[in-house]
Amino acid sequence: MRKVFASSFFAGVLAIVLAACGTAGPNVDDGAGARATSAGAFPVTLDTPEGPVRIDRRPTRIVSLSSTATEMLFEVGAGDQVVAVDDQSDFPEGVPTTDLSGYEPNIEAIVSYGPDLVVAAGDAGGMVNGLRQLDVPVLVQPAAARLDDTYEQIRQLGDVTGHRTEADAVVDRMRADVAEILAAAPGGEGLTVYHELDDTYYSVTSDTFIGQVYSMLGVENIADEAKGAGSGYPQLSSEYIVDSDPSLIVLADGDCCGQSPATVAVRPGWKDLTAVSEGSVIAIDDDIASRWGPRVVEFMRAVVDALDGSST
C-alpha cells in the first residue's frame, strides 16, 4: 500500500520505560511505568516490553529504524550521534537516510554501521533478539496512542542520548503549544471529520493517535461507526462518506496519491458535501499526518485553522 498508509498502518501493527542502575544517580519517575537515571548520567537501564536495555555510555553511533524516532532524536539535539536512518526517515533535511528497513530489517546491514544503539518502532522479524545477541542495544518505541506517549518517548530518547535537559525543553514547548491550540479550537456541536489515508478511503478512528488528536479538538470522527472500525484503520466507502456529510475533510494522501481539494470536489456525489461546499477540505503533508513526533503540533494547528472556517 502507498507510503502514508503503510507508515500509519504498520506502525500501528508493530505496536500490537526505565530502571535505576548502579551508582548512576537518583531515579526520575516520568509516569507510564518509566524510570530513568538523572539527566546525562550513564549507564542507563531501560525497562521495556522486550526486556531491559542497558546503555553503558553515551551512544555516538545511533541507527534509527523509525521515522518518528529520527525526528525526535534530532529535535532533542542528538542528531550528530545518528549515523544511519531507515528508508522512511526524511526529516529533518539532511538526515543520513539509507535503504535500511524498519519493517523488514536486515541485521547484517544494520550491524555494518557499527551501531552502539538501535531505535525501532517494533520488533519485526526477531530483530531485537538478533541484535542483542551481537551486544547491540535496541530500544523499541511503538506507535503512540496518545500525546503523553509522545512526551514519554521524547524524554526516553533524551535519557539514552545524554540530552534529557533538551528533551524536557521540547516536551515543555509542545505542551505549551498544544494548550494554546486547544484554547483556540472552535467550540460548538456537530463538527465532524473524515481523515483520508489514501484514495481508496482508508481512514482512522478515535482509537488511533491521530484520531485521538481529533477527539482532543472536540471533533466527531465519522470512521468511528464504520464497518471495520475495530481495526483502527477501516476502509470506508464513498457512499458512507457522502451519507456522513463531514464538516471537515483532511487529506493525508497528497504526496502518495495526488489528492487535493480539487480532486475531492470532482468525485461523484461529493461536490455538495458540507466540507467541499464550505471550503473545508485541507491537504496535510503525509508524514506530518502519520507520525507521532514533535510535528503533531503543526498538524493540530492546521486542523484548528480549518475548523475555524467550518464553524463560522
N, C-alpha and C positions, 0 to 999 in steps of 0.2 A: 504494500500500500504506500501511498505517497508520503513524502518526508514528514510533514507536520503531524499527520495522523499516526504514522508509525512512531514518532517521537513520544507523543502523548500516550498512545495505547500501550506500547511496550514498556514504557516507564511504569505505567500502572500495573501491568502484569508482573514486572520484576519486583513490585512492591509487595504481590500476592504471596546515656550512651556513655559513664567514664569512671573507672575505679581508681582509688588512690594507689600510688606506687612508691614504696621505699621512703626515701627522705626528700622527695621532690617538693614538699611544701604542703601547705594546708589545702584541704579539699574545698572545691567550689561546687555547690549543687545548683544546676541550671534548670531543674524540672525535668519532666518526662523520663525520670529514672536515670538521667545522665549526670555523671560526676567527673570532674577533671581536676588536675593539679593546678596550682596558681599559674597565672599567665606567664608564658615564656620559660617555664620550668620543664626540664626533661630529666629522667624519662617520663613519658605519659602512657598510661594504660587505659584503653577504651574497652568498656563492656558493650558488645554489640550482639545482635541476634546470631551472628556467625561465630561467636566466641570472643575471648579477649584479644585485643590488638595492642601490642606494646611497641611504642616508638622510643627508641633509646636516645636518639639525638635529633636535633633539628634537621628535617629532611631537606636535601638540596637537589634531589633528582626525582621529582614527583611526576607520575604518569596519571593523567585523568582520563577515565573512560566514560565520563558523564558530562554532557554539555552544560548542565546546570552547575555541577561542582566546579567546572572550569571557570564559569562566570564568578562563582563565589570566591574561588581561590585568588583570582586577580583582583576582586573587589576588596579583599582583606589585606592586600599588599604582598601576597605570596607568589605573584606572577613570575618573578625571577628564579623561583625554585622549581618551576614547572618546565620539564624538558620535552614532554610529548603529550598530546591530547588526541582524543578519538576523532573519527571522520565526521562526526556531527557537531563538534565544537568549532564554532566560527565567530565567537565573540568573547572578549573584545578584539578589535582589529589587531592582527599580528600574532595571535596565539599560534603555538607550534603544532598546527594540525597535521595529522598523519593519516595513514589508511588503517589504523587500528580500529577495531570494532568493539563497542561495549555490549553488543547483542550476540556476537559470535566471536568471543575473544580468543586470540591465538597466544598461548602462554609463551611460546618461544619468541614471538615477535615482541611481546611486552617486555620480556626479560632482556632483549637486545638493547634496550635503552638504559639498562643499569639502574632501575628504579630502587629508591630506598623507601618509597611509599606509593601505593596504587590506590586511587579513589575510583569507585564504580557505583552505578545505580542498582546493581543486582549481582547475584552470583550465577551468571549464565555459564552453562557448561562445566560446572565444578571448578571455575577459575580460582575461587578463594583458596580451596584446599591445595590446588596445584601450585599456586604461587607461595603459599605458606610453607609447603614442603621445600621450597627453594629459599626459605628465610626472607621472603619479601612480604612485608606487612601490607594488608589490604583493608581499607576502610570502605564499607558499603553504606551508602546513603540513599535509601529508596525514595521513590516519589513521595513528596509531601502530601498530606491530606488536608492540612490547614496551615495558616501563616505561622503559627507557633512552631511547627515543624521546620519551616524555613529558617526562622530565627535560631533554632537549636542547631541546625546543620551548619549555619554560618559560624556560630560560636565554636562548634566542634572543630571545624577546619582551622579556626584561629588558634585553638589549643594545640593541634597537632603540627602546625607550621611555625609556632612561635609568634603568632600575630593576634593574640587574644585581645589586646587593647584596641587594635584596629577593627577587629570583628565586633567588639562591643559597640564601637562608634557606628559601624554600618547598621547594626540592629537598631540602635537608638534613633538614627536618622530615618530608617524605614518606618519605625513605629510612629514617629512624629509625622511623617508624610502621610501614612495611612490614616492617622487621626484627622489630619487636615482634610483629606479626601472624603472621608466618611461624613465629616461635618458639612461639606459642600454638596453631598449627594442629595438629589431632589427627593422630597417625600411624596406621599400620595399612594393611593391604592391602584392596582390594576396594571402596573408596569410589568411587562413580560419580555423575555429574551429567547431568541433562538441563536445558539452558538454553533457555527458550522465548521467542522473539522476538515471536510473535503466535499467535493461536488457530487458525491453520492449520498449526501445528507447524514453522514455520521455526526453525532453530536455528543455532548457531555451532560451529565446530571449533576445535581447538587451534592452528590457523594464524592465528586472529584475535586481536585484542588481548585481548578478554575471555576467549577460550579459553586464551590464554597465562597469564592470571591463575590459572585453574583448575589448570593444569599446575604453576605455582609452589606451589600449595597441596597438591599431591600427589593430585589428584582425576582419575580417568579420565573422559574425555568420551565419552558414548555416540554422539555425532554423528560422531566421527572415522572410524567404519567404515560410515557410511551411504552410500547411493547419492547421488551429487552432492556428496560431501564435498570434492572438489577445488575447489569454488567458495568454500569457507569458510563458506557460508551455505546448507546443504542443507535441503530440506523433508522432514521425517521423516513417517512415518505413525503413527497411533495404535497399530497393531499392532506396529510396530518398537519403539516406546517401551515398550509393555507387555512385549514379549519381553525387552527390555534390563533391565527392572526397576531403574531407577536408585535409588540410596540417597538422593539429593538432587534435588529439582526446584526450579529458580529461575525465577520468573515475571517477565519484563521486559515484560509486556503488561497490567499492571493499569490504567494510565491509558488506553492506546489501545483496549483490547479488553475491559475489565471482568473480567479473570481474577483469581482468588484461590484460596487453598487450598480454599475451599468449592466453587467451580465445578469445580476439578480432581477433587475427591472424587466428584462425581456423573457424571463422564464414563464411558461404558460400558467396563467392564473395568478401570477404574483404581483402584477402592477397595481392592483387595488389593495394590497396588504397595507395595514397602517404604517408599518416601518418604511415601506417603499414610498408611499404617497406623502409621508411627512419628512422624508429625507433622513430617516434614522437607520440607515444601513452603513456600517463602517467596516473598513478592512484594517486589520491589525497584523503587524509582522508575525508571520507564522511561528517564529521561535519565541517571541515575547509571549505569545498566547499559549505556548505549550510547555514552558519551563517555569519552575517554581522558585527562581532565584531573585536577586535584587530588582530585576526589571519588572517584576509584578506591579510595582508602583506605577510604571508607565502604562501598563495595561489598565489599572484601575482608573487612572486619570482620563484615559481615552473613553472608557465606558461612561464615566460620570459626565464628561462633556457631551456625549451623545444622548444620555438620559435627560440632560438639561433641555435639549431640543425636543425630545419626545414627550416631555411632561408639561410643555407650555401650551 
